[in-house]
C-alpha cells in the first residue's frame, strides 16, 4: 500500500499539471489513474526545470539549482513532493534516467545559449527539452517506439516556439534559426517591434509547416499504444495542432496576448477523440 506521503505527492503533481499544463491535463484525464499520476510526475519535474531556467535568478544561480535538481534524482528517500511522486513513478514504470537528465541539460542550455544558427542546432535543443519528455513518458504508455516519441515531442516544442515568440524575446531568446531569419528577410528588430510583414508570415509559414510535418510523423507513435494511451496522446497533440491552426488564422500574429484555446474548444477536441 502506498504511504500517505506518496499519495499526497501525487495529488500535488496533479495539481501542478492542471494549473500549468492545460493541454497535457486534458490529454492525461483519459488515462487510468496510475498512468495519469506518473505522467503528471514527469510533467511536474519538467515544469520545475522550466521555472528555474526562465526565472529571475542570475545564470550561475540557475545552473546551480538545476544541478542540484539533477543530484536530487539520485536521492533514495526524497522529501520534496514532486521528487517523491517522480521516484514512485520511476520505480513503477522504469522511466529512463537519461530522459530526465536531458531535461536538466536543456534547462542549463537555456542559461547559456539564446540563439540557434540553424535547424539542426535547434533540433538538438528540442530533443532535450521536449523530445526527452516523450521518452520519459514512453514506458508509462507501454511502448518502446523511441523514434516517434522523440519526434512528437519535438513537434510540440516547435509549436511552442511559434506561439511564444514574444515571450521568448522578453527572456532574451530567439529560437527561430538565424539562417532562416536571414533567408526570409526578418530581423530581430522586426521581432522586437512585432512587425507583421510578408517576410514574417513567410518565415512563420515555413516553421509551421515543419512543425506539422514532425507532428504527423510523431503521431505514428499511436500505432504502438493501447487504446487509452493512444487517446491521451492524440488528445494533447490535437490541442497543440488546434493552437497552430488559430495562429495561422490570425496571420501569425503572435505578438499580442499568449494564444490559448478556450475551455469549450479544448473539450470539443477531447470529445472528437472519444467519439470520432
C-alpha positions in Angstrom: 0.0 0.0 0.0 1.3 3.4 -0.9 2.2 5.7 2.0 0.3 8.8 2.8 3.3 10.8 1.7 3.3 9.3 -1.8 -0.4 9.8 -2.1 -0.1 13.5 -1.2 2.9 13.8 -3.5 0.9 12.5 -6.5 -2.0 14.8 -5.5 0.4 17.8 -5.7 1.9 16.9 -9.1 -1.6 16.5 -10.5 -2.5 20.0 -9.1 0.6 21.4 -10.8 -0.3 19.7 -14.1 -3.9 21.0 -14.0 -2.7 24.5 -13.2 0.3 24.8 -15.6 -0.2 22.4 -18.4 -3.8 22.6 -19.7 -3.1 20.7 -22.9 -1.4 17.8 -21.0 -4.1 17.8 -18.3 -6.9 17.4 -20.9 -4.9 14.6 -22.5 -4.0 12.6 -19.4 -7.5 12.7 -18.0 -8.4 9.7 -20.2 -5.6 7.5 -18.7 -6.0 5.0 -15.9 -5.2 6.7 -12.6 -1.7 5.1 -12.1 -0.6 6.2 -15.6 -2.2 9.6 -15.2 -0.3 10.2 -12.0 3.0 9.0 -13.4 2.7 11.4 -16.4 1.8 14.2 -14.0 5.0 13.5 -12.1 7.1 13.7 -15.2 5.4 16.9 -16.2 5.9 18.5 -12.7 9.7 17.7 -13.0 9.9 19.3 -16.4 7.9 22.3 -15.1 10.4 22.7 -12.3 13.3 22.8 -14.8 11.5 25.4 -16.9 10.6 27.5 -13.8 14.3 27.6 -12.8 15.6 28.3 -16.3 13.0 31.0 -17.1 13.1 32.6 -13.6 14.7 35.8 -12.3 17.9 34.4 -10.9 21.3 35.0 -12.4 22.5 32.4 -14.9 25.1 31.0 -12.5 22.5 30.6 -9.7 20.1 28.9 -12.2 22.8 26.4 -13.2 23.5 25.7 -9.5 19.8 25.0 -8.8 19.5 22.8 -11.9 22.5 20.8 -11.0 21.0 20.4 -7.5 17.8 19.1 -9.1 19.9 16.6 -11.2 21.6 15.4 -8.0 18.2 15.1 -6.3 17.2 12.4 -8.8 19.7 10.1 -7.1 18.2 10.5 -3.6 16.8 7.3 -2.2 14.3 9.0 0.1 13.5 12.4 -1.2 11.3 14.7 0.9 10.1 17.2 -1.7 6.6 16.1 -3.0 7.4 16.4 -6.7 10.5 14.2 -6.2 8.6 11.7 -4.1 6.0 11.2 -6.8 8.6 11.0 -9.5 10.6 8.4 -7.6 7.5 6.2 -7.2 6.7 6.6 -10.9 10.2 5.8 -11.9 10.1 2.6 -9.8 6.8 1.5 -11.3 7.4 2.3 -14.9 11.2 2.3 -15.4 11.2 5.9 -16.6 14.7 6.3 -18.0 17.2 8.4 -16.0 18.7 9.6 -19.3 15.5 11.4 -20.3 15.2 13.2 -17.0 18.9 14.2 -17.2 18.3 15.5 -20.7 15.6 17.8 -19.4 18.1 19.3 -16.9 20.6 19.7 -19.7 18.0 21.6 -21.7 17.4 23.9 -18.8 21.1 24.6 -18.4 21.4 25.2 -22.2 18.7 28.0 -21.8 21.1 29.7 -19.4 24.0 29.5 -21.8 22.6 29.9 -25.3 19.9 32.3 -26.6 20.3 31.9 -30.4 20.4 29.0 -32.8 22.4 29.1 -36.0 20.2 26.6 -38.0 17.5 24.0 -37.5 20.0 21.2 -36.8 21.2 23.1 -33.8 17.6 23.9 -32.7 16.5 20.3 -33.1 19.2 19.3 -30.7 17.8 21.7 -28.1 14.3 20.5 -28.8 15.3 16.9 -28.2 16.4 17.8 -24.7 13.5 19.9 -23.6 10.6 18.1 -25.3 11.8 15.0 -27.0 13.0 13.9 -23.6 9.5 14.3 -22.2 8.3 11.9 -24.8 11.0 9.4 -23.9 10.2 9.7 -20.2 6.5 9.1 -20.8 7.1 6.2 -23.2 7.3 3.4 -20.7 4.2 4.7 -18.9 2.3 4.4 -22.1 3.7 0.9 -22.5 5.6 1.4 -25.8 9.2 1.2 -26.9 8.8 3.4 -30.1 11.6 5.8 -29.1 11.9 7.5 -32.5 8.3 8.6 -32.9 8.0 9.6 -29.2 11.0 11.9 -29.6 9.7 13.3 -32.9 6.3 14.0 -31.4 8.0 15.9 -28.5 10.0 17.9 -31.0 6.8 18.8 -32.9 5.1 20.1 -29.8 8.2 22.2 -28.9 8.2 23.6 -32.5 4.6 24.7 -32.0 5.5 26.3 -28.6 8.3 28.2 -30.4 5.8 29.7 -32.8 3.3 30.5 -30.1 5.9 32.0 -27.6 8.0 34.3 -29.9 7.1 37.4 -27.9 7.5 35.8 -24.5 10.9 34.3 -25.5 12.0 37.6 -26.8 11.3 39.2 -23.4 13.5 36.5 -21.9 16.3 37.5 -24.3 15.9 34.4 -26.5 15.2 33.8 -30.2 14.7 30.2 -31.0 13.9 30.7 -34.7 17.1 29.7 -36.6 19.3 32.6 -37.5 19.9 31.3 -41.1 16.1 31.2 -41.6 15.6 34.7 -40.3 18.2 35.9 -42.8 16.8 33.8 -45.7 13.3 35.2 -45.2 14.5 38.8 -44.6 13.4 39.1 -41.0 15.5 40.9 -38.4 15.5 40.7 -34.7 14.3 44.3 -34.7 11.2 43.1 -36.5 10.6 40.7 -33.7 11.2 43.3 -31.1 8.6 45.6 -32.7 6.1 42.9 -33.6 6.1 43.7 -37.3 3.6 41.5 -39.2 5.4 41.8 -42.6 5.0 39.5 -45.6 8.5 38.3 -44.7 7.4 37.4 -41.2 4.4 35.5 -42.4 6.6 33.6 -44.9 9.0 32.7 -42.1 6.2 31.6 -39.8 4.5 29.5 -42.5 7.8 27.7 -43.1 8.2 27.0 -39.4 4.6 25.9 -39.1 4.8 23.5 -42.0 7.9 21.9 -40.4 6.0 21.6 -37.1 3.1 19.9 -38.9 5.4 17.5 -40.6 7.0 16.5 -37.3 3.6 16.2 -35.8 2.3 13.8 -38.5 5.4 11.7 -38.2 5.4 11.7 -34.4 1.8 10.6 -34.3 2.8 7.2 -35.8 3.6 6.5 -32.2 -0.2 5.8 -31.8 0.3 2.5 -33.7 2.2 1.1 -30.7 -0.1 2.3 -27.9 -3.1 0.7 -26.2 -6.5 2.5 -26.8 -6.4 4.8 -23.8 -2.8 5.8 -24.1 -3.4 6.5 -27.8 -6.4 8.6 -26.9 -4.3 10.5 -24.4 -1.5 11.3 -26.9 -3.9 12.1 -29.8 -5.8 14.5 -27.5 -2.9 16.7 -26.4 -1.3 16.5 -29.9 -4.7 17.7 -31.4 -4.8 20.5 -28.8 -1.4 21.7 -30.0 -2.4 21.3 -33.6 -5.5 23.4 -32.9 -3.3 26.1 -31.4 -1.3 26.2 -34.5 -4.5 26.4 -36.6 -5.5 29.5 -34.7 -2.1 31.1 -35.1 -2.3 30.6 -38.8 -5.8 32.0 -38.9 -4.5 35.2 -37.2 -1.9 35.7 -39.9 0.9 34.6 -37.5 0.3 37.5 -35.1 2.0 36.0 -32.0 3.0 39.4 -30.6 -0.2 40.0 -28.6 -1.5 38.1 -25.6 -0.4 34.5 -25.5 -2.5 32.2 -27.7 -4.8 30.0 -25.6 -7.6 27.7 -26.6 -10.8 28.2 -24.6 -12.2 25.5 -22.3 -15.1 24.7 -24.7 -12.6 24.5 -27.6 -10.5 22.0 -25.6 -13.5 20.0 -24.6 -14.5 19.8 -28.2 -11.1 18.3 -29.1 -11.4 15.8 -26.3 -14.9 14.8 -27.4 -13.8 14.3 -31.0 -11.2 11.9 -29.7 -13.7 10.0 -27.6 -16.4 9.9 -30.3 -14.6 10.1 -33.6 
